[in-house]
Amino acid sequence: MSRLKTLLTIGGTDPTSGAGIAADLNVFRDFGYHGLSVPTLMIAQSSDHVHSLVPVEPSVFEAALDIAFELGKPQAIKLGALGTADNVRAVVAALSRFGQEAPVVLDPVLATTSGSSLVDGDFVPTLIQPLLPLCDVVTPNIPEAEQLTGMTIDDLEAAKVAGAKLVDAGAKTVLVKGGHLSGAPGDMLISSQMVEFLANETQFGLDIHGTGCHLSSALAALLAEGFSPARAVRGARAYLQNCVEATATLEGEIRQGRGRPIIVHGSTTVQAADASRSIATR
């Protein structure tokens, strides 16, 4: 019997399935993987507002981590909103306990789109050490990169410096997403061997819920397939671009109430996953 292909997501919930672990599972399915999931935060959110949240009880979170690792021996791990320093330490302990060698992608979700914090006071220092050195790719947006480095980032040069700081702190590769920078339609990819600006092929005015989750989850899937971080990043960006393009054509059909539209998964997103593999091979 062939081994079940599994990916693990650890992060917050989202009733709309537009973001968080529900969105991650949808992306994993697009790439042909069975998704394992461990929630960190129970979040009552729409696609444009977080109403309330509560961390999962630590003993339950730790037990769920153990079950996920024992069941699936995941081929890649995506970390999203971890929420508390205790959760970070539990993830680090689980990675050590199970001798996990699969690639780890960290999407360091620190706050809501409106700016409300999703983490406790000790979270950022604990994320930097000891978790960051266990991560193969880290994908902060500009506000997250600012909070992780203590910098003000107002242009691409500053984004490059911030990414280099995170590499110096232990991350193997950093993708600083430039969506919050005016006049910078693209992302900065930084490792100890390279610095590259990745321009966006197309600009859409549509503000879609959960794009960061989709990008990092696709990245985890492509790393699991053996692509290098740089190639996997290119493939994941292409996957997200295709999903956004498809969503733009369906905008009127997929809004959650008055919130932002979400990516709806189906044949179009599976095709986007297949196309992203071709991009990653280039």
N, C-alpha and C positions, 0 to 999 in steps of 0.2 A: 504494500500500500504506500502511495506517495505521501510525503509529509504535507500537512495542511499549511498553506502559506498564510502567515498571520502577521499583523501589525498591531501595535498597542498604542492607544492614545490615553493620556492622563491629563485631565483638565476639567473645566467647568461645564455645566449643563446649559441648555438653551431650549426653551419650549418650542421655538419656531423651527428648530433644526437648521437654522441658517448659519450658525456659528457653534463653537464649542465641540464637545465630543461627538454630538450627533452629526454635525457637518463632517468631522474627521472620518467617521465610519462610512458616510456616503462616498467620500473621496477614495477611501481604501477599496470600497466595492467597485468603483469605476476602474481601478487598476487591477482588479482581480484578486484582491486579498480579503481574507476573513478578518474582521476587525475585533480586537479586544479593547475594552474600555474600563477605566477606573475614574469615577468622578471625584473631584477635589472640593468643588463648591456647588451647592444647589442654588441656582440663580433663577429668580423670576424676572425675565427680561422679554421685551418685545424687540423688534429689529432696530428700534431707535432709542430705547430707554431701559435701564436696569432699575427695577422697582425695589428689589430686596435680594439679599443673599445670605447664606449661612454655610460655614465650612462643614464638610463631612466629619463626623466624629472620628478622632484619630485612630482608635482601635479598629473601627470599621474600615477606614481607609487603608491601614496597614494590612489587614486581613485580605482585602480585595486585591491589593498589590501582589501579595503572595500567590493568590489563586491565579491571577492573570499570568504571572511568570511561570508558575508550575504547569499551567494548562497548555500554554501556547509556545513557550520559548520564542518570543516574537523576533522577527527578522529585521525590524526597525522599530524605534520608539519615538513618538511625537509627544512633547511636553507643551502644554498650553498654560492656562491660568492655574497656577499651583496654590496661590492664595495666602498660605502661611509658611513661616520659616519651618515649623514642625513638618509640614508636608514636604518641603524641600529635603529636609534631613531624612525623612522616611523614604523618599525616592532614591537618594544617594545610598542609603543602607540596602535597599532592595537590589540596586544595580550591583553593589559589592557582594551581597549574599548569594546572588544567583550567577555571579561571574559573567554578567551580561557583556557580550562583545559586539552586539548589533549596533549599528549607527544610531545616534541620538540626535534629534532635531529639537531645539528649544525655541518656541515662539514666546518670548517673555512678556506675557500679558500682565500689565501692571495697573491699568485703569480702564474705565469705560470710555467710549467715544466722547461723552460729555465731560470727562475729566475726573469722575469719582474714583477714588482708589479702590482697588480690589485686593490689596495686600496689607499685611500687618507691618509693624514698625521694624522688625528685624529681618524682613524678607530680602531686601536687596543685598545686604552684606552676605547673607547665607547663600543667595543665588550665585554671587561672584565666587565665593569659596564656601563649600567645596564642589558645587554643581557644575559651574562653567567648564572646568577642565575635563569633564566627562562628556561634553557635547561636541558633536562633529560639525554641526552647523547651527548658528544662532541667528534669528531673523527679527531683530528689533525694528520698529518704525522710529521716526525721529524723536518723538517724546520719550519713548522707552530707552533709546540710546542715550538721550540726555540724562535720564534718571539713573541709568546704570553707570555712567561715566562722570557725572557731575559737570558736564560741559553744556555750553549753549551751542546749538547746531543751527546755523542759518545759511549754510551753503554746502556745496559738495565737498569742498576741501575739509571743512569741519567734520562732515560725515565720515570722510576717509580717516581722519585722525581718531574719531571715536571708535570706528571699527578696529583700527590698529590697537587701541587701548584694550578692547575686549579680547583680541587675539593675544596680547601680552598677558592678560589675566588668565589665559588657558584655553579659550575657545579655539578650535582648529580652523574654522572658517566662519566669517560673519557676513551676512547680507543686510546692510542698512537700507531699509526701504525708504525711498525719497518722496513718497506721496505727499508729505506735509511741507515740502519745500517748494516755494513758488519758483517757476522757471526751471525746474529740475525734473523733467519727466523720465524718471528712471531710478535705478538702485545702484548702490556701491557694493561690490563684492571684494572682500579683503581676506587674505590669509598671509602666512609668513612668506609665501612664495609669489603672491600676486596681488595686484590692485587693478580692478577693472570697473568701468562704468557701463552698466547695462541699460541702454535706452529702451523706453517703451515704444513698441511699434505703432500703437494706435492710442489715442486719448479719447476717453468717454466721459461725458459730464455726469453720468449716472453714479450715484454713491451707493454701492452695494454692501449689504451687511455680510460680514464673515469672510472677506477676501483674504485676510491674514491667515485664518485657519485653513482655508483651501490651499493656499500657497505652501504652507509648511507641511501639510499632510501629503500633498503631492510630492514634495521634496523627500519626505520620509519613504514613500513608496519607491521612488526612483533610486534612492540610496540602497534600499533593500535589494534592488535588481542589479546592483554592482556598479552603477555609474559613479564616477568621481563627483565630489561636491560641486565643482564648477559646472560639469555637464548636467548634473541633477538640478541645479538651480535654473539653468537655461530651460530645461524641460518643464520644470514646475511653473516657471513664469509663462511659458507657452500654454500650458494647460489652463492656468488662471485666465489668461488673455482670451482664450477660446470660450471659456465659461462666461466671462463677462460679456463678450460679444453676443453670445446666445441669449443671455439674460436681457441685454438691451433691447432685443427684438420682442421680448415677452413682458416688458415692464408693467404694462397695465394689468397683467394677469397674476402677478406674483407678489404684490405688495401685501404685507401683513398689517391690516388696518391702515393707519396713517403713517406707518413706519417706512423704513427703507426697503427696497426690494431684496429678495434673497435668491440665491442660485438654486434652481430646481434640477434635481439629478434624474437622468434617464439616458436615452440613446445618445443624445448630443454630448453629454459629459463623458460617456464611455468613449466616444469617438475622439474627444479632446484628450483623454488619457492616452489613447493609441497614438495620436499625432505627437504628443509630447515626448514619447519615446524616440520618435524619429528625430526630433530636435535635439534630444540629449546625445544622440550618436554623432552629431556633427562636431 
